[in-house]
Amino acid sequence: MTFAAKARKKPRLSTRFIAKWSVLAFLVIGAAVLYVWQKNVIITLGYDITGLKKEIREAGEEELKLQVKLAPLHTTQYLLKKVQEKGLDFQEVPQTRLITLATPPPLEEMPAIRRVTHNPPAASGSLATPSATTPHRESIVLQQKR
């Protein structure tokens, strides 16, 4: 073989050179795949959050509708009407026999210390009255005739 024949021969790439570039290409492709997967997960979670927010809003609207329906069911007139419709033989208890007790506010409105402790009982013979912060509900007590 002459010198000219050797010069025309293409140089071979070394195995070390191929291995380095293969590892580098694998790392770049792996990082790109992980990036796309991460973005896909973020978008999916965004859609899930939007759907849950919509469900919460719809549940709140339904709760308000149900509260509007429930409000008249707590009135004295409604209860008396139902007692009369059922034909129950009840009579109203005289006001002198009634004792009104203060209703504590719901737990979420109570301070942490009040949740643990209890209110002392009212003195005997005195009527306990609701505080200004306690919501007042109209009440009526019926006693079955004998």
DRENPA-800491 format. One record per residue (C-alpha): residue in one letter; x, y, z. Coordinates in steps of 0.001 Angstrom, whole numbers, plus 500000, padded with zeros to 6 digits. Layout:
BEGIN
AXYZ ...
END
This chain:
BEGIN
M500000500000500000 T501319503341499068 F501256506552500949 A498456507915498777 A496272504880499537 K496719505392503273 A495829509065502992 R492512508285501233 K491430505828503897 K488748507301506245 P489791507629509854 R487912505319512297 L486117506739515302 S487391505356518562 T485125503404520880 R485822505809523704 F484649508765521608 I481422506929520650 A480753505909524276 K481156509488525572 W478787510935522972 S476266508122523497 V476142508770527249 L475817512518526653 A472986511982524147 F471227509599526567 L471409512184529375 V470077514988527157 I467205512844525851 G466404511604529387 A466315515167530738 A463995516226527892 V461640513298528550 L461564514084532286 Y460849517754531561 V457918516917529282 W456543514389531822 Q456797516989534611 K454934519596532549 N452238517026531732 V451762516224535437 I451537519936536318 I448888520544533650 T446885517494534768 L446978518642538402 G445857522114537289 Y442801520612535597 D442073518528538703 I442285521608540946 T439968523552538634 G437439520704538719 L437580520498542518 K437094524268542837 K434009523967540619 E432652521119542779 I433240523163545955 R431419526165544457 E428480523976543387 A428326522340546827 G428280525774548486 E425429526902546224 E423500523720547021 E424093524243550744 L422669527767550524 K419581526460548715 L419088523804551384 Q419502526344554192 V416800528492552578 K414515525435552462 L415362524477556056 A414854527900557656 P411033527838557674 L411037524324559128 H412445525654562425 T409687528180563057 T407093527759565772 Q404222528247563341 Y405440525369561167 L405804523048564132 L402352523927565484 K400840523403562039 K402462519957561779 V401220519006565265 Q397683520007564273 E397932518171560912 K398982514975562648 G396083515312565066 L398303515077568127 D396695516206571348 F399226518739572642 Q398805521949574569 E401129524891575014 V403055525045578298 P402455528262580264 Q405307530791580212 T405676530551583990 R406866526943583639 L409502527708580989 I413183528191581694 T415258529610578848 L418867528472578742 A421659530154576856 T422766528145573863 P426547528106573416 P427810529236570016 P429040526580567570 L432523525202568214 E434112527021565286 E433085530368566811 M434243529487570320 P437744530350571529 A440004527366572183 I439885527805575979 R436075527769576029 R435986524518574084 V437813522737576890 T436046524301579851 H432336524222580556 N430017527018581584 P428991526959585254 P425302526207585796 A422963529144586342 A421880529885589894 S418691528101590873 G415565530191590558 S417090532558588011 L416449532426584318 A419506532184582140 T419284534466579125 P421167534177575845 S424151536449575399 A424317539070572649 T426598536879570536 T424365533811570814 P421860533477567986 H418332533366569382 R415846530788568155 E412151531068568831 S411079528092570855 I407848526620572056 V407343523722574417 L404378521433574031 Q403071519031576591 Q400911516071575744 K397437516147577282 R396562513242579505 
END
